[in-house]
Amino acid sequence: MVHRGRLSAACGPCRSRRLKCDQQKPFCSQCIRAKRECSGYRDVTAGRFYDQTEEVKKKNSSSHSSSSSPSTSFSSPPSPVWQASPPVSLVRQHVSVPMHDHGTAFMLNRYLSKDGLNEVRGPLGTFLPHILSTNSGRAVTASLNATGLAALSNIYQSPQLMIAARQEYGRALAETNAVLCDEVQSTSNASLVAVAFLGMFEIMTCNGPPLMEKYLNHVEGSARLLQLRGSDQLKDDVGLGLFSQFRTTIVLGNFWLKNSTPSWLIDLSNEALAYRGERGREDDELFLLMAKVGDLCAGLRNGALIEPIKVVKKALKLDAELSAWAMSLAPSRHYTVINLPKSADEGSRHAPFRHVYGNHYHIYPDTVIAAWWNDYRFVRMILLELICWLCDHLASKNEDLSSEYRQTIAHSSALSQQLTEDICASVPYHLGATKDSTKEDWSSTRTGGMVRLIWPLFIAADAVGVVPKTVDWIADTLFRIGCGVGVQQAVVMSNLLRSGQHLIWLPELGK
């Protein structure tokens, strides 16, 4: 044993700057005020004495290198850099667990639905155990494990876990390619799910711009599989659920690429309406509206729409249809607004970060319905930005109608700000908030829905009329999501917002 003396419990940045650290959770006030990343607090009890037994053993052992291979087993990593205790009960200190168990167990704990035997509710659905037992299941297991290990590596800042994750990713690519080369297995549910997890791995390991290119390569693979599977995939609940889930990722990717929705996907979606009946039609209706908005933006990029007045009228009509979709939802699909008393120090520069934005938050029936609402807000904000952009151009060209166009801009801007606040209000739900408590729970299965939350948050930070205070709150939230759930793309987004960079969704309009 080596005695290290008295250690400071302050965070790393405060120690290096010799500043007094208040050790607030999850970040100290000094770091929040300076808008820098807080490295978390040192466990002074654990760090005061250092056990060198294993180190001495290794120095006197000729076989220590082979016995410590990261591909077999490892001791659990230390606590996440920004939390006092791990958010995942699956990882325990001082317990050697086979490496393959960690990633898979983490993903099943966070993303597996508990809503019914064959429900497709969330990224996995309860059908996953059946898929894992099929001939194609090895590809899913490997991609699932790689993604989980990458997430755990980000949470615990463990290079060892990331090495294991990338090894598993290589194995997952090989297993998936083998499945895709088989004529029968290539159209199986397992092949589609395996490709999806390969895409999720890219989100977990995104280290900076470009944000989407590697992920979109896998989305393109999913699109080809959906097209290959054709109408047959719509004839059972699992296939229909997978189709509904992955077509949304395709249309969201097309927003980024400014591409139109392929006609075969629209045809299959219309066909899905007939198979679904009255159950879950809201999903189909929302998708078709999202596709129309995406096509409108893509048309501008391709020069197909050269009459701004007609485009504005079409955009306003689509906005009305999106509003009607939201109002037509059954009460069981609605969310509950929970109001809170305003914090006395909320407006202070020295106030600690609050995961509730403003004085209210939302409670949703489940994470899938929460994703519906945020997809609706996401696409409507893009549409409203398009309306403001074109109306500003028209107002500068026509003085007689300038006042009317400015009114449209003001109305659209107010709607966009409300949508931004609604997206922010959905954050506490994903952190485990209930109607009676706002207490955070980073081990909650709801945190799995944050994969679908980060893009609406990112777009909200760049919405029409957004104020700097909101941008700062969203940047802090994305950073916390990235560290707490292991989605590295969220950390990159946070850094982009803090540096003042903006997304360019629309092409330059000719003067």
Secondary structure per residue as TSV (DSSP state, phi and psi in degrees):
chain	resnum	aa	ss	phi	psi
A	1	M	-	360.0	140.0
A	2	V	E	-118.4	127.4
A	3	H	E	-87.7	123.6
A	4	R	-	-94.8	1.0
A	5	G	-	78.4	-169.1
A	6	R	-	-77.6	128.8
A	7	L	-	-110.0	149.4
A	8	S	-	-84.3	136.6
A	9	A	-	-88.3	1.7
A	10	A	S	-66.1	161.5
A	11	C	B	-71.9	163.1
A	12	G	H	-57.7	-50.3
A	13	P	H	-59.2	-39.5
A	14	C	H	-68.4	-38.9
A	15	R	H	-62.6	-43.1
A	16	S	H	-68.2	-28.6
A	17	R	H	-97.8	1.3
A	18	R	T	55.7	45.9
A	19	L	-	-104.8	154.3
A	20	K	-	-77.1	122.9
A	21	C	-	-103.1	128.3
A	22	D	-	-84.8	-5.9
A	23	Q	-	55.5	37.3
A	24	Q	-	-69.9	154.2
A	25	K	S	-105.9	135.9
A	26	P	S	-88.7	-10.9
A	27	F	S	-129.7	151.0
A	28	C	-	-75.4	154.1
A	29	S	H	-65.5	-30.5
A	30	Q	H	-61.9	-44.6
A	31	C	H	-69.5	-39.9
A	32	I	H	-62.6	-44.5
A	33	R	H	-65.3	-36.9
A	34	A	H	-84.9	-4.1
A	35	K	T	55.9	46.5
A	36	R	-	-120.8	161.7
A	37	E	-	-73.3	129.2
A	38	C	-	-93.0	127.0
A	39	S	-	-82.0	0.0
A	40	G	-	88.6	179.1
A	41	Y	B	-109.4	148.5
A	42	R	-	-81.6	139.6
A	43	D	-	-82.8	95.5
A	44	V	H	-68.1	-27.5
A	45	T	H	-68.3	-44.9
A	46	A	H	-73.1	-29.2
A	47	G	H	-87.6	-10.3
A	48	R	H	-68.4	-37.2
A	49	F	E	-118.1	138.2
A	50	Y	E	-117.5	119.0
A	51	D	-	-83.4	114.4
A	52	Q	-	-100.3	11.9
A	53	T	H	-57.4	-51.4
A	54	E	H	-65.0	-36.1
A	55	E	H	-62.9	-42.1
A	56	V	H	-66.1	-40.5
A	57	K	H	-59.8	-43.4
A	58	K	H	-65.3	-37.2
A	59	K	H	-63.9	-25.5
A	60	N	T	-106.5	15.1
A	61	S	-	-121.7	135.3
A	62	S	S	-87.6	-9.8
A	63	S	S	-114.2	15.7
A	64	H	H	-68.3	-28.1
A	65	S	H	-66.7	-38.4
A	66	S	H	-75.7	-31.0
A	67	S	H	-76.6	-14.1
A	68	S	T	-107.4	22.9
A	69	S	-	-60.0	131.9
A	70	P	T	-70.3	-10.3
A	71	S	T	-86.1	-5.9
A	72	T	T	-107.8	-61.8
A	73	S	E	-154.0	166.2
A	74	F	E	-157.9	156.8
A	75	S	E	-79.1	147.4
A	76	S	-	-60.0	143.3
A	77	P	-	-71.9	168.2
A	78	P	-	-70.7	177.3
A	79	S	-	-61.6	153.6
A	80	P	-	-55.0	151.3
A	81	V	T	-64.4	-19.4
A	82	W	T	-116.3	6.0
A	83	Q	-	-125.6	152.7
A	84	A	S	-78.6	-24.9
A	85	S	S	-142.9	152.0
A	86	P	-	-63.5	142.4
A	87	P	S	-82.9	-6.0
A	88	V	-	-114.7	116.5
A	89	S	T	-71.3	-14.2
A	90	L	T	-72.8	-22.6
A	91	V	-	-104.1	118.5
A	92	R	-	-115.8	146.5
A	93	Q	T	-68.6	144.4
A	94	H	T	62.5	25.4
A	95	V	-	-122.1	124.8
A	96	S	E	-85.0	119.8
A	97	V	E	-124.8	138.2
A	98	P	E	-52.2	136.6
A	99	M	H	-56.0	-40.7
A	100	H	H	-67.1	-19.8
A	101	D	H	-74.6	-29.9
A	102	H	H	-67.5	-53.7
A	103	G	H	-64.1	-47.0
A	104	T	H	-63.9	-44.7
A	105	A	H	-62.5	-40.4
A	106	F	H	-61.2	-46.3
A	107	M	H	-66.8	-41.5
A	108	L	H	-64.8	-36.3
A	109	N	H	-68.7	-37.8
A	110	R	H	-89.6	-33.3
A	111	Y	H	-116.1	-10.7
A	112	L	-	-77.9	128.8
A	113	S	-	-70.8	151.8
A	114	K	-	-125.7	31.1
A	115	D	S	-97.5	-2.0
A	116	G	-	154.1	168.1
A	117	L	T	-61.0	-46.9
A	118	N	T	-120.7	21.4
A	119	E	-	-72.6	144.8
A	120	V	-	-108.6	78.0
A	121	R	-	-115.4	95.2
A	122	G	S	106.9	-178.0
A	123	P	S	-58.6	-27.2
A	124	L	S	-111.8	-53.5
A	125	G	-	82.2	155.9
A	126	T	T	-77.3	-1.9
A	127	F	T	-76.8	-11.3
A	128	L	H	-58.2	-44.1
A	129	P	H	-53.8	-35.8
A	130	H	H	-66.0	-42.3
A	131	I	H	-62.9	-39.9
A	132	L	H	-63.7	-23.8
A	133	S	T	-87.8	-2.8
A	134	T	S	-83.6	174.0
A	135	N	T	-62.6	-28.9
A	136	S	T	-89.6	1.4
A	137	G	H	-65.2	-25.3
A	138	R	H	-62.2	-35.3
A	139	A	H	-64.8	-40.1
A	140	V	H	-68.1	-43.9
A	141	T	H	-58.8	-45.0
A	142	A	H	-66.6	-44.5
A	143	S	H	-69.5	-35.9
A	144	L	H	-64.3	-44.5
A	145	N	H	-67.1	-41.2
A	146	A	H	-60.1	-42.9
A	147	T	H	-65.6	-44.2
A	148	G	H	-64.2	-41.4
A	149	L	H	-64.7	-38.1
A	150	A	H	-63.8	-42.4
A	151	A	H	-62.9	-45.4
A	152	L	H	-63.9	-36.0
A	153	S	H	-61.2	-41.1
A	154	N	H	-69.3	-39.6
A	155	I	H	-65.1	-44.2
A	156	Y	H	-99.3	3.9
A	157	Q	T	51.1	51.0
A	158	S	-	-111.8	106.9
A	159	P	H	-59.9	-34.0
A	160	Q	H	-60.2	-43.6
A	161	L	H	-65.4	-37.3
A	162	M	H	-67.9	-36.7
A	163	I	H	-60.1	-45.9
A	164	A	H	-63.8	-38.4
A	165	A	H	-62.6	-43.6
A	166	R	H	-70.6	-32.4
A	167	Q	H	-63.4	-45.1
A	168	E	H	-64.4	-35.6
A	169	Y	H	-62.9	-41.6
A	170	G	H	-62.0	-42.1
A	171	R	H	-65.9	-37.8
A	172	A	H	-64.2	-40.3
A	173	L	H	-60.3	-44.0
A	174	A	H	-64.7	-44.8
A	175	E	H	-64.9	-40.9
A	176	T	H	-67.9	-41.6
A	177	N	H	-61.1	-38.7
A	178	A	H	-63.6	-39.9
A	179	V	H	-65.8	-42.9
A	180	L	H	-69.5	-22.8
A	181	C	T	-81.9	-10.7
A	182	D	S	-91.1	127.0
A	183	E	T	-60.6	-36.0
A	184	V	T	-82.9	-49.7
A	185	Q	G	-68.8	-23.5
A	186	S	G	-63.1	-26.0
A	187	T	G	-101.4	12.6
A	188	S	S	-78.1	163.3
A	189	N	H	-61.2	-35.2
A	190	A	H	-62.7	-40.7
A	191	S	H	-62.1	-41.2
A	192	L	H	-66.1	-43.7
A	193	V	H	-67.2	-39.1
A	194	A	H	-62.0	-44.3
A	195	V	H	-63.4	-37.9
A	196	A	H	-62.4	-41.6
A	197	F	H	-71.6	-30.1
A	198	L	H	-62.2	-37.8
A	199	G	H	-67.4	-40.3
A	200	M	H	-64.4	-33.4
A	201	F	H	-57.9	-39.2
A	202	E	H	-66.1	-32.4
A	203	I	H	-69.4	-40.3
A	204	M	H	-66.6	-30.9
A	205	T	T	-107.4	8.0
A	206	C	-	-61.4	122.1
A	207	N	-	-107.3	-0.9
A	208	G	S	159.5	174.5
A	209	P	S	-55.2	142.6
A	210	P	S	-73.5	141.4
A	211	L	S	-76.4	-34.5
A	212	M	S	-119.6	-14.7
A	213	E	H	-59.6	-48.1
A	214	K	H	-65.7	-40.6
A	215	Y	H	-62.7	-42.4
A	216	L	H	-68.6	-22.1
A	217	N	H	-62.2	-39.4
A	218	H	H	-74.8	-33.3
A	219	V	H	-63.0	-39.5
A	220	E	H	-62.1	-38.1
A	221	G	H	-63.2	-41.3
A	222	S	H	-61.5	-40.7
A	223	A	H	-61.9	-42.3
A	224	R	H	-64.7	-38.0
A	225	L	H	-67.8	-42.3
A	226	L	H	-59.6	-41.9
A	227	Q	H	-65.8	-40.6
A	228	L	H	-66.1	-36.6
A	229	R	H	-71.2	-29.2
A	230	G	G	60.4	-150.8
A	231	S	G	-68.6	-24.5
A	232	D	G	-59.9	-31.5
A	233	Q	G	-68.9	-15.2
A	234	L	G	-89.2	-3.4
A	235	K	G	-90.2	-4.8
A	236	D	S	-135.4	161.8
A	237	D	H	-62.2	-41.1
A	238	V	H	-67.3	-47.9
A	239	G	H	-61.6	-40.8
A	240	L	H	-66.2	-40.4
A	241	G	H	-65.6	-42.6
A	242	L	H	-64.0	-41.2
A	243	F	H	-59.6	-46.6
A	244	S	H	-61.5	-39.2
A	245	Q	H	-70.4	-46.8
A	246	F	H	-81.4	-23.0
A	247	R	H	-66.9	-30.2
A	248	T	H	-65.5	-41.6
A	249	T	H	-63.2	-31.6
A	250	I	H	-67.6	-48.0
A	251	V	H	-69.5	-34.3
A	252	L	H	-66.9	-37.5
A	253	G	H	-64.2	-34.9
A	254	N	H	-68.3	-27.5
A	255	F	H	-61.5	-43.1
A	256	W	H	-65.9	-42.6
A	257	L	H	-81.7	-12.6
A	258	K	T	59.5	42.0
A	259	N	-	-104.7	152.6
A	260	S	-	-80.0	160.7
A	261	T	-	-76.9	130.6
A	262	P	-	-62.5	142.8
A	263	S	H	-62.2	-34.4
A	264	W	H	-64.6	-31.5
A	265	L	H	-72.1	-36.5
A	266	I	H	-65.4	-42.7
A	267	D	H	-62.3	-44.9
A	268	L	H	-65.9	-34.5
A	269	S	H	-68.1	-39.3
A	270	N	H	-65.1	-36.8
A	271	E	H	-67.6	-34.7
A	272	A	H	-62.7	-31.9
A	273	L	H	-57.8	-40.4
A	274	A	H	-69.5	-39.5
A	275	Y	H	-70.5	-32.8
A	276	R	H	-78.1	-29.9
A	277	G	T	71.5	-138.3
A	278	E	T	-87.5	-9.6
A	279	R	T	-86.2	115.1
A	280	G	T	77.7	20.5
A	281	R	H	-65.2	-21.8
A	282	E	H	-58.2	-36.5
A	283	D	H	-63.5	-45.7
A	284	D	H	-63.9	-42.9
A	285	E	H	-64.7	-41.2
A	286	L	H	-65.7	-42.8
A	287	F	H	-58.6	-46.1
A	288	L	H	-63.5	-35.3
A	289	L	H	-69.4	-40.8
A	290	M	H	-61.3	-40.4
A	291	A	H	-63.3	-38.6
A	292	K	H	-64.9	-41.7
A	293	V	H	-65.4	-43.2
A	294	G	H	-60.6	-40.9
A	295	D	H	-65.4	-35.1
A	296	L	H	-64.3	-44.4
A	297	C	H	-66.5	-40.3
A	298	A	H	-65.4	-37.0
A	299	G	H	-62.1	-36.9
A	300	L	H	-64.8	-40.7
A	301	R	H	-64.2	-38.5
A	302	N	T	-85.0	-0.3
A	303	G	T	76.9	12.3
A	304	A	-	-75.4	-24.1
A	305	L	-	-112.5	104.6
A	306	I	-	-115.3	5.3
A	307	E	-	-114.1	96.5
A	308	P	H	-56.8	-36.8
A	309	I	H	-62.7	-42.8
A	310	K	H	-66.3	-36.8
A	311	V	H	-65.6	-41.8
A	312	V	H	-61.3	-44.4
A	313	K	H	-62.0	-41.1
A	314	K	H	-67.1	-40.0
A	315	A	H	-66.3	-41.2
A	316	L	H	-64.2	-36.1
A	317	K	H	-66.2	-42.6
A	318	L	H	-64.7	-38.3
A	319	D	H	-63.1	-39.7
A	320	A	H	-64.6	-36.5
A	321	E	H	-68.8	-38.4
A	322	L	H	-65.2	-42.0
A	323	S	H	-61.9	-41.0
A	324	A	H	-65.0	-36.7
A	325	W	H	-59.3	-46.6
A	326	A	H	-62.7	-40.4
A	327	M	H	-74.2	-20.9
A	328	S	H	-85.6	-8.4
A	329	L	S	-64.8	142.5
A	330	A	-	-65.3	154.3
A	331	P	G	-53.6	-30.4
A	332	S	G	-69.6	-13.6
A	333	R	G	-100.5	1.1
A	334	H	-	-88.6	163.3
A	335	Y	-	-107.7	161.3
A	336	T	E	-106.1	133.0
A	337	V	E	-92.8	122.9
A	338	I	E	-106.6	117.8
A	339	N	E	-90.9	143.5
A	340	L	-	-125.0	150.9
A	341	P	-	-67.1	141.3
A	342	K	-	-68.2	134.3
A	343	S	-	-67.3	138.2
A	344	A	T	-64.3	-31.6
A	345	D	T	-104.9	16.1
A	346	E	T	-61.5	-36.1
A	347	G	T	-84.9	-1.8
A	348	S	S	-78.5	144.3
A	349	R	T	-64.5	-25.5
A	350	H	T	-96.9	5.9
A	351	A	-	-68.9	141.7
A	352	P	-	-68.1	158.8
A	353	F	-	-63.5	135.3
A	354	R	-	-111.9	128.2
A	355	H	S	-77.9	-5.7
A	356	V	S	-99.7	120.8
A	357	Y	-	-85.3	124.3
A	358	G	T	74.5	-141.4
A	359	N	T	-122.9	25.1
A	360	H	E	-156.6	162.1
A	361	Y	E	-149.4	170.7
A	362	H	E	-110.2	147.9
A	363	I	E	-119.3	128.1
A	364	Y	-	-110.0	157.1
A	365	P	S	-60.8	-38.1
A	366	D	-	-163.4	174.7
A	367	T	H	-70.0	-27.2
A	368	V	H	-67.6	-44.4
A	369	I	H	-67.5	-35.5
A	370	A	H	-60.1	-40.8
A	371	A	H	-66.0	-39.4
A	372	W	H	-54.4	-51.0
A	373	W	H	-62.7	-41.1
A	374	N	H	-74.0	-30.8
A	375	D	H	-64.2	-42.6
A	376	Y	H	-59.4	-45.7
A	377	R	H	-66.2	-41.8
A	378	F	H	-56.7	-52.9
A	379	V	H	-72.8	-31.8
A	380	R	H	-69.9	-35.2
A	381	M	H	-63.5	-39.5
A	382	I	H	-63.8	-41.7
A	383	L	H	-63.4	-42.7
A	384	L	H	-66.3	-35.2
A	385	E	H	-63.4	-40.9
A	386	L	H	-60.8	-43.6
A	387	I	H	-62.6	-46.6
A	388	C	H	-62.6	-41.0
A	389	W	H	-61.1	-47.8
A	390	L	H	-72.0	-39.0
A	391	C	H	-66.2	-35.2
A	392	D	H	-64.1	-40.6
A	393	H	H	-63.8	-45.1
A	394	L	H	-68.1	-36.2
A	395	A	H	-63.7	-34.7
A	396	S	H	-74.5	-17.9
A	397	K	H	-97.9	-21.1
A	398	N	-	-134.6	98.4
A	399	E	S	-66.0	-32.4
A	400	D	T	-63.3	-36.1
A	401	L	T	-103.7	8.9
A	402	S	H	-58.1	-43.0
A	403	S	H	-62.4	-40.3
A	404	E	H	-65.2	-41.8
A	405	Y	H	-67.1	-36.7
A	406	R	H	-66.2	-34.8
A	407	Q	H	-64.9	-40.0
A	408	T	H	-63.9	-39.9
A	409	I	H	-62.8	-44.9
A	410	A	H	-62.8	-42.2
A	411	H	H	-65.2	-44.6
A	412	S	H	-65.8	-38.1
A	413	S	H	-64.5	-41.4
A	414	A	H	-64.3	-40.8
A	415	L	H	-63.0	-42.2
A	416	S	H	-63.4	-40.0
A	417	Q	H	-64.3	-38.2
A	418	Q	H	-65.9	-40.6
A	419	L	H	-63.7	-38.4
A	420	T	H	-60.8	-46.4
A	421	E	H	-63.4	-35.8
A	422	D	H	-67.2	-38.4
A	423	I	H	-64.2	-43.7
A	424	C	H	-62.3	-35.9
A	425	A	H	-70.6	-14.2
A	426	S	T	-85.1	-11.8
A	427	V	H	-63.0	-49.5
A	428	P	H	-56.4	-34.9
A	429	Y	H	-58.1	-44.1
A	430	H	H	-69.1	-17.0
A	431	L	T	-96.3	11.1
A	432	G	T	97.6	6.9
A	433	A	-	-62.7	148.0
A	434	T	-	-122.3	-177.4
A	435	K	S	-66.8	-22.3
A	436	D	S	-108.2	-9.3
A	437	S	-	-150.0	142.6
A	438	T	-	-103.7	13.0
A	439	K	-	-60.9	133.6
A	440	E	-	-75.5	146.2
A	441	D	-	-142.3	94.5
A	442	W	T	-74.8	-5.3
A	443	S	T	-96.3	0.4
A	444	S	S	-65.7	143.9
A	445	T	G	-65.8	-17.5
A	446	R	G	-64.9	-24.8
A	447	T	G	-62.6	-20.8
A	448	G	G	-61.5	-28.3
A	449	G	G	-71.3	-8.2
A	450	M	G	-69.6	-19.3
A	451	V	G	-60.5	-36.1
A	452	R	T	-87.1	-8.1
A	453	L	T	-90.9	-27.5
A	454	I	H	-65.9	-35.7
A	455	W	H	-72.0	-44.3
A	456	P	H	-56.4	-39.4
A	457	L	H	-63.7	-44.5
A	458	F	H	-62.9	-42.7
A	459	I	H	-68.9	-37.4
A	460	A	H	-60.8	-33.7
A	461	A	T	-68.0	-16.5
A	462	D	T	-115.3	14.9
A	463	A	S	-72.6	163.1
A	464	V	T	-61.6	128.7
A	465	G	T	80.1	5.2
A	466	V	-	-67.3	143.0
A	467	V	-	-99.7	155.7
A	468	P	H	-55.7	-35.6
A	469	K	H	-59.2	-41.0
A	470	T	H	-67.8	-41.9
A	471	V	H	-60.0	-43.4
A	472	D	H	-62.0	-42.9
A	473	W	H	-64.3	-42.7
A	474	I	H	-65.7	-41.1
A	475	A	H	-60.6	-44.0
A	476	D	H	-63.7	-40.2
A	477	T	H	-65.3	-43.7
A	478	L	H	-62.4	-38.8
A	479	F	H	-63.7	-42.8
A	480	R	H	-66.3	-38.2
A	481	I	H	-63.1	-45.3
A	482	G	H	-59.3	-43.6
A	483	C	H	-76.3	-37.4
A	484	G	H	-81.8	-29.8
A	485	V	H	-110.3	-13.7
A	486	G	-	88.2	18.6
A	487	V	-	-93.6	97.1
A	488	Q	H	-64.1	-28.9
A	489	Q	H	-58.9	-33.7
A	490	A	H	-65.4	-36.7
A	491	V	H	-65.6	-41.7
A	492	V	H	-61.8	-43.7
A	493	M	H	-60.0	-42.6
A	494	S	H	-59.0	-44.7
A	495	N	H	-65.3	-37.3
A	496	L	H	-63.0	-43.1
A	497	L	H	-65.5	-41.0
A	498	R	H	-66.6	-26.8
A	499	S	T	-87.1	-1.3
A	500	G	T	82.2	14.7
A	501	Q	-	-79.3	149.4
A	502	H	-	-124.2	153.5
A	503	L	-	-85.7	146.5
A	504	I	-	-113.7	101.0
A	505	W	-	-90.7	-24.4
A	506	L	S	-120.5	145.8
A	507	P	-	-73.3	164.8
A	508	E	-	-68.8	133.9
A	509	L	-	-91.3	126.5
A	510	G	-	-62.4	141.0
A	511	K	-	-80.4	360.0
